[in-house]
Amino acid sequence: MSYTRRRMLAGLGLAGLGAAVPPLVRKAAASSRIEPSAGASTCPFRLAVINDEITQDFEKACQIVSGEFGLGWIELRAM
């Protein structure tokens, strides 16, 4: 069986991907169990939702975002 450069690089890429993915999956699973306010200091990103994609009623959108979604941020597009 002969190996080409392309086949070797593809194998190395898959091996690197296989080594990198499990720690990322564990980190994502761990961060999904924490409250938004607790993870704010460790995560550089803030997860938010755009208010008018939920409902045109701003107060109802805020209630849904904070209660049902458990998010601490909302992006305002229209009020």
PDB file with SEQRES, HELIX, SHEET and CRYST1 records, atoms N, CA, C and O in Angstrom:
SEQRES   1 A   79  MET SER TYR THR ARG ARG ARG MET LEU ALA GLY LEU GLY          
SEQRES   2 A   79  LEU ALA GLY LEU GLY ALA ALA VAL PRO PRO LEU VAL ARG          
SEQRES   3 A   79  LYS ALA ALA ALA SER SER ARG ILE GLU PRO SER ALA GLY          
SEQRES   4 A   79  ALA SER THR CYS PRO PHE ARG LEU ALA VAL ILE ASN ASP          
SEQRES   5 A   79  GLU ILE THR GLN ASP PHE GLU LYS ALA CYS GLN ILE VAL          
SEQRES   6 A   79  SER GLY GLU PHE GLY LEU GLY TRP ILE GLU LEU ARG ALA          
SEQRES   7 A   79  MET                                                          
HELIX    1 AA1 ARG A    5  SER A   31  1                                  27    
HELIX    2 AA2 PRO A   36  GLY A   39  1                                   4    
HELIX    3 AA3 ASN A   51  GLU A   53  5                                   3    
HELIX    4 AA4 PHE A   58  GLY A   67  1                                  10    
SHEET    1 AA1 2 ALA A  48  ILE A  50  0                                        
SHEET    2 AA1 2 TRP A  73  GLU A  75  1                                        
CRYST1    1.000    1.000    1.000  90.00  90.00  90.00 P 1           1          
ATOM      1  N   MET A   1       0.843  -1.168   0.000  1.00  0.00           N  
ATOM      2  CA  MET A   1       0.000   0.000   0.000  1.00  0.00           C  
ATOM      3  C   MET A   1       0.896   1.241   0.000  1.00  0.00           C  
ATOM      4  O   MET A   1       1.785   1.363   0.842  1.00  0.00           O  
ATOM      5  N   SER A   2       0.670   2.138  -0.919  1.00  0.00           N  
ATOM      6  CA  SER A   2       1.497   3.341  -0.990  1.00  0.00           C  
ATOM      7  C   SER A   2       0.716   4.525  -0.426  1.00  0.00           C  
ATOM      8  O   SER A   2      -0.490   4.653  -0.637  1.00  0.00           O  
ATOM      9  N   TYR A   3       1.422   5.374   0.286  1.00  0.00           N  
ATOM     10  CA  TYR A   3       0.825   6.557   0.878  1.00  0.00           C  
ATOM     11  C   TYR A   3       1.235   7.784   0.084  1.00  0.00           C  
ATOM     12  O   TYR A   3       2.404   7.959  -0.260  1.00  0.00           O  
ATOM     13  N   THR A   4       0.272   8.614  -0.197  1.00  0.00           N  
ATOM     14  CA  THR A   4       0.558   9.875  -0.858  1.00  0.00           C  
ATOM     15  C   THR A   4       0.620  10.976   0.193  1.00  0.00           C  
ATOM     16  O   THR A   4       0.165  10.798   1.323  1.00  0.00           O  
ATOM     17  N   ARG A   5       1.175  12.090  -0.183  1.00  0.00           N  
ATOM     18  CA  ARG A   5       1.258  13.220   0.736  1.00  0.00           C  
ATOM     19  C   ARG A   5      -0.139  13.676   1.150  1.00  0.00           C  
ATOM     20  O   ARG A   5      -0.369  13.993   2.317  1.00  0.00           O  
ATOM     21  N   ARG A   6      -1.058  13.709   0.214  1.00  0.00           N  
ATOM     22  CA  ARG A   6      -2.432  14.129   0.511  1.00  0.00           C  
ATOM     23  C   ARG A   6      -3.086  13.190   1.513  1.00  0.00           C  
ATOM     24  O   ARG A   6      -3.762  13.643   2.437  1.00  0.00           O  
ATOM     25  N   ARG A   7      -2.896  11.911   1.342  1.00  0.00           N  
ATOM     26  CA  ARG A   7      -3.500  10.935   2.243  1.00  0.00           C  
ATOM     27  C   ARG A   7      -2.885  11.031   3.647  1.00  0.00           C  
ATOM     28  O   ARG A   7      -3.592  10.899   4.647  1.00  0.00           O  
ATOM     29  N   MET A   8      -1.569  11.261   3.717  1.00  0.00           N  
ATOM     30  CA  MET A   8      -0.917  11.399   5.009  1.00  0.00           C  
ATOM     31  C   MET A   8      -1.390  12.664   5.731  1.00  0.00           C  
ATOM     32  O   MET A   8      -1.661  12.625   6.931  1.00  0.00           O  
ATOM     33  N   LEU A   9      -1.490  13.781   5.010  1.00  0.00           N  
ATOM     34  CA  LEU A   9      -1.955  15.020   5.622  1.00  0.00           C  
ATOM     35  C   LEU A   9      -3.408  14.918   6.076  1.00  0.00           C  
ATOM     36  O   LEU A   9      -3.771  15.463   7.118  1.00  0.00           O  
ATOM     37  N   ALA A  10      -4.234  14.229   5.308  1.00  0.00           N  
ATOM     38  CA  ALA A  10      -5.622  14.022   5.716  1.00  0.00           C  
ATOM     39  C   ALA A  10      -5.681  13.193   6.989  1.00  0.00           C  
ATOM     40  O   ALA A  10      -6.476  13.482   7.884  1.00  0.00           O  
ATOM     41  N   GLY A  11      -4.848  12.168   7.075  1.00  0.00           N  
ATOM     42  CA  GLY A  11      -4.807  11.350   8.292  1.00  0.00           C  
ATOM     43  C   GLY A  11      -4.328  12.133   9.496  1.00  0.00           C  
ATOM     44  O   GLY A  11      -4.866  11.980  10.592  1.00  0.00           O  
ATOM     45  N   LEU A  12      -3.321  12.972   9.302  1.00  0.00           N  
ATOM     46  CA  LEU A  12      -2.837  13.810  10.406  1.00  0.00           C  
ATOM     47  C   LEU A  12      -3.885  14.830  10.833  1.00  0.00           C  
ATOM     48  O   LEU A  12      -4.033  15.114  12.022  1.00  0.00           O  
ATOM     49  N   GLY A  13      -4.612  15.381   9.864  1.00  0.00           N  
ATOM     50  CA  GLY A  13      -5.682  16.328  10.189  1.00  0.00           C  
ATOM     51  C   GLY A  13      -6.786  15.673  10.985  1.00  0.00           C  
ATOM     52  O   GLY A  13      -7.293  16.252  11.946  1.00  0.00           O  
ATOM     53  N   LEU A  14      -7.163  14.472  10.593  1.00  0.00           N  
ATOM     54  CA  LEU A  14      -8.206  13.745  11.336  1.00  0.00           C  
ATOM     55  C   LEU A  14      -7.732  13.381  12.744  1.00  0.00           C  
ATOM     56  O   LEU A  14      -8.509  13.431  13.697  1.00  0.00           O  
ATOM     57  N   ALA A  15      -6.459  13.017  12.869  1.00  0.00           N  
ATOM     58  CA  ALA A  15      -5.927  12.697  14.192  1.00  0.00           C  
ATOM     59  C   ALA A  15      -5.916  13.938  15.079  1.00  0.00           C  
ATOM     60  O   ALA A  15      -6.247  13.857  16.262  1.00  0.00           O  
ATOM     61  N   GLY A  16      -5.538  15.083  14.519  1.00  0.00           N  
ATOM     62  CA  GLY A  16      -5.552  16.333  15.284  1.00  0.00           C  
ATOM     63  C   GLY A  16      -6.954  16.737  15.680  1.00  0.00           C  
ATOM     64  O   GLY A  16      -7.184  17.190  16.802  1.00  0.00           O  
ATOM     65  N   LEU A  17      -7.887  16.576  14.769  1.00  0.00           N  
ATOM     66  CA  LEU A  17      -9.280  16.885  15.068  1.00  0.00           C  
ATOM     67  C   LEU A  17      -9.818  15.960  16.153  1.00  0.00           C  
ATOM     68  O   LEU A  17     -10.540  16.399  17.048  1.00  0.00           O  
ATOM     69  N   GLY A  18      -9.469  14.694  16.072  1.00  0.00           N  
ATOM     70  CA  GLY A  18      -9.906  13.739  17.094  1.00  0.00           C  
ATOM     71  C   GLY A  18      -9.326  14.060  18.467  1.00  0.00           C  
ATOM     72  O   GLY A  18      -9.957  13.785  19.488  1.00  0.00           O  
ATOM     73  N   ALA A  19      -8.137  14.638  18.496  1.00  0.00           N  
ATOM     74  CA  ALA A  19      -7.531  15.011  19.771  1.00  0.00           C  
ATOM     75  C   ALA A  19      -8.107  16.316  20.316  1.00  0.00           C  
ATOM     76  O   ALA A  19      -8.156  16.505  21.531  1.00  0.00           O  
ATOM     77  N   ALA A  20      -8.543  17.218  19.436  1.00  0.00           N  
ATOM     78  CA  ALA A  20      -9.015  18.527  19.869  1.00  0.00           C  
ATOM     79  C   ALA A  20     -10.493  18.547  20.257  1.00  0.00           C  
ATOM     80  O   ALA A  20     -10.886  19.340  21.113  1.00  0.00           O  
ATOM     81  N   VAL A  21     -11.304  17.709  19.659  1.00  0.00           N  
ATOM     82  CA  VAL A  21     -12.750  17.780  19.866  1.00  0.00           C  
ATOM     83  C   VAL A  21     -13.199  17.338  21.269  1.00  0.00           C  
ATOM     84  O   VAL A  21     -14.015  18.045  21.861  1.00  0.00           O  
ATOM     85  N   PRO A  22     -12.728  16.226  21.840  1.00  0.00           N  
ATOM     86  CA  PRO A  22     -13.245  15.821  23.146  1.00  0.00           C  
ATOM     87  C   PRO A  22     -13.091  16.867  24.249  1.00  0.00           C  
ATOM     88  O   PRO A  22     -14.037  17.044  25.016  1.00  0.00           O  
ATOM     89  N   PRO A  23     -11.956  17.577  24.384  1.00  0.00           N  
ATOM     90  CA  PRO A  23     -11.898  18.618  25.409  1.00  0.00           C  
ATOM     91  C   PRO A  23     -12.885  19.754  25.150  1.00  0.00           C  
ATOM     92  O   PRO A  23     -13.440  20.315  26.095  1.00  0.00           O  
ATOM     93  N   LEU A  24     -13.110  20.098  23.884  1.00  0.00           N  
ATOM     94  CA  LEU A  24     -14.073  21.152  23.577  1.00  0.00           C  
ATOM     95  C   LEU A  24     -15.493  20.731  23.919  1.00  0.00           C  
ATOM     96  O   LEU A  24     -16.286  21.542  24.398  1.00  0.00           O  
ATOM     97  N   VAL A  25     -15.817  19.467  23.675  1.00  0.00           N  
ATOM     98  CA  VAL A  25     -17.152  18.961  24.006  1.00  0.00           C  
ATOM     99  C   VAL A  25     -17.354  18.961  25.521  1.00  0.00           C  
ATOM    100  O   VAL A  25     -18.417  19.343  26.008  1.00  0.00           O  
ATOM    101  N   ARG A  26     -16.334  18.532  26.262  1.00  0.00           N  
ATOM    102  CA  ARG A  26     -16.447  18.545  27.728  1.00  0.00           C  
ATOM    103  C   ARG A  26     -16.606  19.965  28.256  1.00  0.00           C  
ATOM    104  O   ARG A  26     -17.398  20.204  29.167  1.00  0.00           O  
ATOM    105  N   LYS A  27     -15.853  20.911  27.686  1.00  0.00           N  
ATOM    106  CA  LYS A  27     -15.939  22.295  28.133  1.00  0.00           C  
ATOM    107  C   LYS A  27     -17.313  22.879  27.816  1.00  0.00           C  
ATOM    108  O   LYS A  27     -17.879  23.597  28.639  1.00  0.00           O  
ATOM    109  N   ALA A  28     -17.855  22.583  26.643  1.00  0.00           N  
ATOM    110  CA  ALA A  28     -19.180  23.076  26.272  1.00  0.00           C  
ATOM    111  C   ALA A  28     -20.257  22.474  27.164  1.00  0.00           C  
ATOM    112  O   ALA A  28     -21.194  23.170  27.556  1.00  0.00           O  
ATOM    113  N   ALA A  29     -20.138  21.205  27.484  1.00  0.00           N  
ATOM    114  CA  ALA A  29     -21.117  20.561  28.357  1.00  0.00           C  
ATOM    115  C   ALA A  29     -21.058  21.141  29.757  1.00  0.00           C  
ATOM    116  O   ALA A  29     -22.095  21.325  30.394  1.00  0.00           O  
ATOM    117  N   ALA A  30     -19.868  21.431  30.241  1.00  0.00           N  
ATOM    118  CA  ALA A  30     -19.721  22.003  31.581  1.00  0.00           C  
ATOM    119  C   ALA A  30     -20.262  23.423  31.626  1.00  0.00           C  
ATOM    120  O   ALA A  30     -20.894  23.807  32.610  1.00  0.00           O  
ATOM    121  N   SER A  31     -20.026  24.216  30.575  1.00  0.00           N  
ATOM    122  CA  SER A  31     -20.483  25.601  30.586  1.00  0.00           C  
ATOM    123  C   SER A  31     -21.990  25.707  30.388  1.00  0.00           C  
ATOM    124  O   SER A  31     -22.577  26.727  30.749  1.00  0.00           O  
ATOM    125  N   SER A  32     -22.633  24.688  29.828  1.00  0.00           N  
ATOM    126  CA  SER A  32     -24.080  24.761  29.640  1.00  0.00           C  
ATOM    127  C   SER A  32     -24.837  24.513  30.937  1.00  0.00           C  
ATOM    128  O   SER A  32     -26.042  24.760  31.001  1.00  0.00           O  
ATOM    129  N   ARG A  33     -24.162  24.035  31.963  1.00  0.00           N  
ATOM    130  CA  ARG A  33     -24.806  23.764  33.246  1.00  0.00           C  
ATOM    131  C   ARG A  33     -24.725  24.929  34.215  1.00  0.00           C  
ATOM    132  O   ARG A  33     -25.322  24.856  35.289  1.00  0.00           O  
ATOM    133  N   ILE A  34     -24.016  25.998  33.886  1.00  0.00           N  
ATOM    134  CA  ILE A  34     -23.872  27.112  34.807  1.00  0.00           C  
ATOM    135  C   ILE A  34     -24.853  28.214  34.462  1.00  0.00           C  
ATOM    136  O   ILE A  34     -25.322  28.307  33.328  1.00  0.00           O  
ATOM    137  N   GLU A  35     -25.160  29.039  35.431  1.00  0.00           N  
ATOM    138  CA  GLU A  35     -26.074  30.150  35.244  1.00  0.00           C  
ATOM    139  C   GLU A  35     -25.390  31.242  34.418  1.00  0.00           C  
ATOM    140  O   GLU A  35     -24.164  31.344  34.436  1.00  0.00           O  
ATOM    141  N   PRO A  36     -26.161  32.059  33.697  1.00  0.00           N  
ATOM    142  CA  PRO A  36     -25.554  33.101  32.883  1.00  0.00           C  
ATOM    143  C   PRO A  36     -24.696  34.077  33.687  1.00  0.00           C  
ATOM    144  O   PRO A  36     -23.632  34.483  33.219  1.00  0.00           O  
ATOM    145  N   SER A  37     -25.134  34.459  34.876  1.00  0.00           N  
ATOM    146  CA  SER A  37     -24.362  35.417  35.665  1.00  0.00           C  
ATOM    147  C   SER A  37     -23.083  34.793  36.205  1.00  0.00           C  
ATOM    148  O   SER A  37     -22.087  35.494  36.382  1.00  0.00           O  
ATOM    149  N   ALA A  38     -23.090  33.488  36.472  1.00  0.00           N  
ATOM    150  CA  ALA A  38     -21.899  32.830  37.007  1.00  0.00           C  
ATOM    151  C   ALA A  38     -20.837  32.656  35.943  1.00  0.00           C  
ATOM    152  O   ALA A  38     -19.648  32.711  36.255  1.00  0.00           O  
ATOM    153  N   GLY A  39     -21.226  32.448  34.699  1.00  0.00           N  
ATOM    154  CA  GLY A  39     -20.262  32.217  33.637  1.00  0.00           C  
ATOM    155  C   GLY A  39     -19.815  33.490  32.943  1.00  0.00           C  
ATOM    156  O   GLY A  39     -18.973  33.442  32.047  1.00  0.00           O  
ATOM    157  N   ALA A  40     -20.367  34.631  33.343  1.00  0.00           N  
ATOM    158  CA  ALA A  40     -20.048  35.877  32.661  1.00  0.00           C  
ATOM    159  C   ALA A  40     -18.582  36.251  32.815  1.00  0.00           C  
ATOM    160  O   ALA A  40     -18.008  36.864  31.915  1.00  0.00           O  
ATOM    161  N   SER A  41     -17.969  35.897  33.928  1.00  0.00           N  
ATOM    162  CA  SER A  41     -16.578  36.298  34.139  1.00  0.00           C  
ATOM    163  C   SER A  41     -15.608  35.376  33.407  1.00  0.00           C  
ATOM    164  O   SER A  41     -14.479  35.783  33.135  1.00  0.00           O  
ATOM    165  N   THR A  42     -16.004  34.164  33.084  1.00  0.00           N  
ATOM    166  CA  THR A  42     -15.094  33.235  32.432  1.00  0.00           C  
ATOM    167  C   THR A  42     -15.271  33.193  30.918  1.00  0.00           C  
ATOM    168  O   THR A  42     -14.340  32.806  30.212  1.00  0.00           O  
ATOM    169  N   CYS A  43     -16.400  33.567  30.411  1.00  0.00           N  
ATOM    170  CA  CYS A  43     -16.662  33.506  28.973  1.00  0.00           C  
ATOM    171  C   CYS A  43     -16.542  34.903  28.361  1.00  0.00           C  
ATOM    172  O   CYS A  43     -17.139  35.852  28.868  1.00  0.00           O  
ATOM    173  N   PRO A  44     -15.776  35.035  27.277  1.00  0.00           N  
ATOM    174  CA  PRO A  44     -15.639  36.359  26.668  1.00  0.00           C  
ATOM    175  C   PRO A  44     -16.849  36.768  25.826  1.00  0.00           C  
ATOM    176  O   PRO A  44     -16.924  37.910  25.373  1.00  0.00           O  
ATOM    177  N   PHE A  45     -17.793  35.854  25.611  1.00  0.00           N  
ATOM    178  CA  PHE A  45     -18.949  36.131  24.771  1.00  0.00           C  
ATOM    179  C   PHE A  45     -20.214  36.174  25.614  1.00  0.00           C  
ATOM    180  O   PHE A  45     -20.313  35.524  26.654  1.00  0.00           O  
ATOM    181  N   ARG A  46     -21.177  36.955  25.142  1.00  0.00           N  
ATOM    182  CA  ARG A  46     -22.483  37.026  25.805  1.00  0.00           C  
ATOM    183  C   ARG A  46     -23.525  36.504  24.832  1.00  0.00           C  
ATOM    184  O   ARG A  46     -23.664  37.015  23.721  1.00  0.00           O  
ATOM    185  N   LEU A  47     -24.251  35.490  25.256  1.00  0.00           N  
ATOM    186  CA  LEU A  47     -25.297  34.920  24.421  1.00  0.00           C  
ATOM    187  C   LEU A  47     -26.548  35.764  24.584  1.00  0.00           C  
ATOM    188  O   LEU A  47     -26.998  36.010  25.703  1.00  0.00           O  
ATOM    189  N   ALA A  48     -27.103  36.203  23.479  1.00  0.00           N  
ATOM    190  CA  ALA A  48     -28.291  37.049  23.501  1.00  0.00           C  
ATOM    191  C   ALA A  48     -29.218  36.628  22.375  1.00  0.00           C  
ATOM    192  O   ALA A  48     -28.861  35.812  21.526  1.00  0.00           O  
ATOM    193  N   VAL A  49     -30.399  37.193  22.385  1.00  0.00           N  
ATOM    194  CA  VAL A  49     -31.378  36.947  21.338  1.00  0.00           C  
ATOM    195  C   VAL A  49     -31.946  38.302  20.917  1.00  0.00           C  
ATOM    196  O   VAL A  49     -32.031  39.224  21.728  1.00  0.00           O  
ATOM    197  N   ILE A  50     -32.330  38.417  19.662  1.00  0.00           N  
ATOM    198  CA  ILE A  50     -32.899  39.669  19.165  1.00  0.00           C  
ATOM    199  C   ILE A  50     -34.365  39.709  19.543  1.00  0.00           C  
ATOM    200  O   ILE A  50     -35.110  38.766  19.278  1.00  0.00           O  
ATOM    201  N   ASN A  51     -34.782  40.814  20.168  1.00  0.00           N  
ATOM    202  CA  ASN A  51     -36.102  40.889  20.784  1.00  0.00           C  
ATOM    203  C   ASN A  51     -37.256  40.742  19.800  1.00  0.00           C  
ATOM    204  O   ASN A  51     -38.230  40.055  20.111  1.00  0.00           O  
ATOM    205  N   ASP A  52     -37.183  41.360  18.627  1.00  0.00           N  
ATOM    206  CA  ASP A  52     -38.351  41.308  17.746  1.00  0.00           C  
ATOM    207  C   ASP A  52     -38.482  40.001  16.973  1.00  0.00           C  
ATOM    208  O   ASP A  52     -39.442  39.824  16.223  1.00  0.00           O  
ATOM    209  N   GLU A  53     -37.537  39.088  17.141  1.00  0.00           N  
ATOM    210  CA  GLU A  53     -37.688  37.766  16.532  1.00  0.00           C  
ATOM    211  C   GLU A  53     -38.507  36.838  17.430  1.00  0.00           C  
ATOM    212  O   GLU A  53     -38.922  35.759  17.005  1.00  0.00           O  
ATOM    213  N   ILE A  54     -38.733  37.261  18.662  1.00  0.00           N  
ATOM    214  CA  ILE A  54     -39.564  36.486  19.573  1.00  0.00           C  
ATOM    215  C   ILE A  54     -41.003  36.983  19.486  1.00  0.00           C  
ATOM    216  O   ILE A  54     -41.915  36.223  19.163  1.00  0.00           O  
ATOM    217  N   THR A  55     -41.191  38.259  19.776  1.00  0.00           N  
ATOM    218  CA  THR A  55     -42.507  38.881  19.714  1.00  0.00           C  
ATOM    219  C   THR A  55     -42.322  40.384  19.583  1.00  0.00           C  
ATOM    220  O   THR A  55     -41.261  40.909  19.920  1.00  0.00           O  
ATOM    221  N   GLN A  56     -43.327  41.072  19.106  1.00  0.00           N  
ATOM    222  CA  GLN A  56     -43.251  42.530  18.979  1.00  0.00           C  
ATOM    223  C   GLN A  56     -43.452  43.223  20.326  1.00  0.00           C  
ATOM    224  O   GLN A  56     -43.090  44.390  20.478  1.00  0.00           O  
ATOM    225  N   ASP A  57     -44.021  42.522  21.299  1.00  0.00           N  
ATOM    226  CA  ASP A  57     -44.222  43.070  22.641  1.00  0.00           C  
ATOM    227  C   ASP A  57     -42.907  42.969  23.409  1.00  0.00           C  
ATOM    228  O   ASP A  57     -42.458  41.870  23.734  1.00  0.00           O  
ATOM    229  N   PHE A  58     -42.283  44.127  23.700  1.00  0.00           N  
ATOM    230  CA  PHE A  58     -40.954  44.151  24.312  1.00  0.00           C  
ATOM    231  C   PHE A  58     -40.951  43.520  25.704  1.00  0.00           C  
ATOM    232  O   PHE A  58     -40.040  42.762  26.035  1.00  0.00           O  
ATOM    233  N   GLU A  59     -41.946  43.821  26.509  1.00  0.00           N  
ATOM    234  CA  GLU A  59     -41.994  43.267  27.871  1.00  0.00           C  
ATOM    235  C   GLU A  59     -42.129  41.744  27.841  1.00  0.00           C  
ATOM    236  O   GLU A  59     -41.466  41.045  28.608  1.00  0.00           O  
ATOM    237  N   LYS A  60     -42.977  41.238  26.968  1.00  0.00           N  
ATOM    238  CA  LYS A  60     -43.156  39.790  26.840  1.00  0.00           C  
ATOM    239  C   LYS A  60     -41.874  39.134  26.336  1.00  0.00           C  
ATOM    240  O   LYS A  60     -41.517  38.047  26.792  1.00  0.00           O  
ATOM    241  N   ALA A  61     -41.173  39.783  25.397  1.00  0.00           N  
ATOM    242  CA  ALA A  61     -39.913  39.244  24.895  1.00  0.00           C  
ATOM    243  C   ALA A  61     -38.881  39.145  26.012  1.00  0.00           C  
ATOM    244  O   ALA A  61     -38.157  38.153  26.099  1.00  0.00           O  
ATOM    245  N   CYS A  62     -38.806  40.170  26.872  1.00  0.00           N  
ATOM    246  CA  CYS A  62     -37.869  40.146  28.004  1.00  0.00           C  
ATOM    247  C   CYS A  62     -38.219  39.024  28.984  1.00  0.00           C  
ATOM    248  O   CYS A  62     -37.327  38.363  29.514  1.00  0.00           O  
ATOM    249  N   GLN A  63     -39.500  38.812  29.223  1.00  0.00           N  
ATOM    250  CA  GLN A  63     -39.916  37.731  30.116  1.00  0.00           C  
ATOM    251  C   GLN A  63     -39.540  36.371  29.552  1.00  0.00           C  
ATOM    252  O   GLN A  63     -39.062  35.506  30.286  1.00  0.00           O  
ATOM    253  N   ILE A  64     -39.748  36.175  28.271  1.00  0.00           N  
ATOM    254  CA  ILE A  64     -39.423  34.892  27.631  1.00  0.00           C  
ATOM    255  C   ILE A  64     -37.916  34.658  27.644  1.00  0.00           C  
ATOM    256  O   ILE A  64     -37.456  33.562  27.963  1.00  0.00           O  
ATOM    257  N   VAL A  65     -37.154  35.685  27.297  1.00  0.00           N  
ATOM    258  CA  VAL A  65     -35.692  35.551  27.241  1.00  0.00           C  
ATOM    259  C   VAL A  65     -35.118  35.213  28.611  1.00  0.00           C  
ATOM    260  O   VAL A  65     -34.282  34.316  28.728  1.00  0.00           O  
ATOM    261  N   SER A  66     -35.558  35.919  29.646  1.00  0.00           N  
ATOM    262  CA  SER A  66     -34.992  35.677  30.975  1.00  0.00           C  
ATOM    263  C   SER A  66     -35.569  34.428  31.631  1.00  0.00           C  
ATOM    264  O   SER A  66     -34.846  33.710  32.322  1.00  0.00           O  
ATOM    265  N   GLY A  67     -36.844  34.156  31.431  1.00  0.00           N  
ATOM    266  CA  GLY A  67     -37.475  33.020  32.097  1.00  0.00           C  
ATOM    267  C   GLY A  67     -37.278  31.695  31.384  1.00  0.00           C  
ATOM    268  O   GLY A  67     -36.684  30.768  31.936  1.00  0.00           O  
ATOM    269  N   GLU A  68     -37.776  31.604  30.158  1.00  0.00           N  
ATOM    270  CA  GLU A  68     -37.743  30.339  29.421  1.00  0.00           C  
ATOM    271  C   GLU A  68     -36.364  30.007  28.860  1.00  0.00           C  
ATOM    272  O   GLU A  68     -35.939  28.852  28.878  1.00  0.00           O  
ATOM    273  N   PHE A  69     -35.658  31.045  28.354  1.00  0.00           N  
ATOM    274  CA  PHE A  69     -34.349  30.801  27.756  1.00  0.00           C  
ATOM    275  C   PHE A  69     -33.232  30.868  28.786  1.00  0.00           C  
ATOM    276  O   PHE A  69     -32.167  30.290  28.569  1.00  0.00           O  
ATOM    277  N   GLY A  70     -33.448  31.560  29.904  1.00  0.00           N  
ATOM    278  CA  GLY A  70     -32.423  31.683  30.937  1.00  0.00           C  
ATOM    279  C   GLY A  70     -31.257  32.572  30.543  1.00  0.00           C  
ATOM    280  O   GLY A  70     -30.152  32.409  31.060  1.00  0.00           O  
ATOM    281  N   LEU A  71     -31.490  33.514  29.632  1.00  0.00           N  
ATOM    282  CA  LEU A  71     -30.425  34.403  29.174  1.00  0.00           C  
ATOM    283  C   LEU A  71     -30.438  35.698  29.963  1.00  0.00           C  
ATOM    284  O   LEU A  71     -31.477  36.119  30.470  1.00  0.00           O  
ATOM    285  N   GLY A  72     -29.283  36.320  30.061  1.00  0.00           N  
ATOM    286  CA  GLY A  72     -29.176  37.588  30.776  1.00  0.00           C  
ATOM    287  C   GLY A  72     -29.067  38.787  29.852  1.00  0.00           C  
ATOM    288  O   GLY A  72     -28.989  39.921  30.324  1.00  0.00           O  
ATOM    289  N   TRP A  73     -29.061  38.558  28.533  1.00  0.00           N  
ATOM    290  CA  TRP A  73     -28.880  39.645  27.584  1.00  0.00           C  
ATOM    291  C   TRP A  73     -29.927  39.548  26.486  1.00  0.00           C  
ATOM    292  O   TRP A  73     -30.356  38.458  26.108  1.00  0.00           O  
ATOM    293  N   ILE A  74     -30.333  40.717  25.980  1.00  0.00           N  
ATOM    294  CA  ILE A  74     -31.257  40.777  24.852  1.00  0.00           C  
ATOM    295  C   ILE A  74     -30.743  41.865  23.902  1.00  0.00           C  
ATOM    296  O   ILE A  74     -30.311  42.929  24.346  1.00  0.00           O  
ATOM    297  N   GLU A  75     -30.791  41.598  22.621  1.00  0.00           N  
ATOM    298  CA  GLU A  75     -30.355  42.579  21.641  1.00  0.00           C  
ATOM    299  C   GLU A  75     -31.574  43.312  21.115  1.00  0.00           C  
ATOM    300  O   GLU A  75     -32.554  42.699  20.692  1.00  0.00           O  
ATOM    301  N   LEU A  76     -31.496  44.633  21.148  1.00  0.00           N  
ATOM    302  CA  LEU A  76     -32.629  45.457  20.731  1.00  0.00           C  
ATOM    303  C   LEU A  76     -32.503  45.791  19.255  1.00  0.00           C  
ATOM    304  O   LEU A  76     -31.504  46.361  18.817  1.00  0.00           O  
ATOM    305  N   ARG A  77     -33.516  45.434  18.503  1.00  0.00           N  
ATOM    306  CA  ARG A  77     -33.573  45.830  17.098  1.00  0.00           C  
ATOM    307  C   ARG A  77     -34.727  46.788  16.908  1.00  0.00           C  
ATOM    308  O   ARG A  77     -34.625  47.748  16.144  1.00  0.00           O  
ATOM    309  N   ALA A  78     -35.839  46.531  17.607  1.00  0.00           N  
ATOM    310  CA  ALA A  78     -37.002  47.414  17.525  1.00  0.00           C  
ATOM    311  C   ALA A  78     -37.743  47.369  18.849  1.00  0.00           C  
ATOM    312  O   ALA A  78     -37.785  46.343  19.528  1.00  0.00           O  
ATOM    313  N   MET A  79     -38.328  48.514  19.200  1.00  0.00           N  
ATOM    314  CA  MET A  79     -39.117  48.582  20.420  1.00  0.00           C  
ATOM    315  C   MET A  79     -40.448  49.239  20.108  1.00  0.00           C  
ATOM    316  O   MET A  79     -41.281  49.401  21.000  1.00  0.00           O  
TER     317      MET A  79                                                      
END                                                                             
